[in-house]
Amino acid sequence: MSREEIEKVLNEEINPMLAAHGGGVEFVDVTEDNVVKVKLKGMCSGCPGAMMTISGMVESTLKARIPEVERVEAV
């Protein structure tokens, strides 16, 4: 799993959906144990449903496209 693979999924699949709500997600890092760290941007950063966005949409989409992803955490 590479940074490029993660960023491609974020930019091509996840960010267009979040942009419709005035937000987005930015790749920060991936740990040795395949935990992807992301930062919510725009309206998503202060949204009460932010954790649902991370676990529901971001994590499930990344895991579907990149099976090595163990989980996604917001930083």
Residue pairs with C-beta under 8 A, 6 or more apart in sequence:
1 30
1 34
1 66
1 68
1 69
3 27
3 30
5 65
5 66
6 27
6 30
6 36
6 62
6 66
6 69
7 27
9 61
9 62
9 65
9 66
10 25
10 26
10 27
10 38
10 58
10 62
13 61
13 65
14 25
14 57
14 58
14 61
14 62
15 24
15 25
17 57
18 24
18 25
18 42
18 44
18 53
18 57
21 43
21 44
22 42
22 43
22 44
23 40
23 41
23 42
23 43
23 44
23 45
23 47
23 53
24 40
24 41
24 42
24 44
25 38
25 39
25 40
25 41
25 44
25 53
25 58
26 38
26 39
26 40
26 41
27 36
27 37
27 38
28 37
28 38
28 39
28 75
29 36
29 37
29 75
30 36
30 37
31 37
33 70
34 68
34 69
34 70
35 70
35 71
35 72
35 73
36 62
36 69
36 71
36 72
36 73
37 72
37 73
37 74
37 75
38 54
38 58
38 72
38 73
38 74
38 75
39 45
39 74
39 75
40 47
40 50
40 53
40 54
40 74
44 50
44 53
47 53
50 74
51 74
54 72
54 73
54 74
55 72
58 72
59 69
59 71
59 72
62 69
62 72
63 69
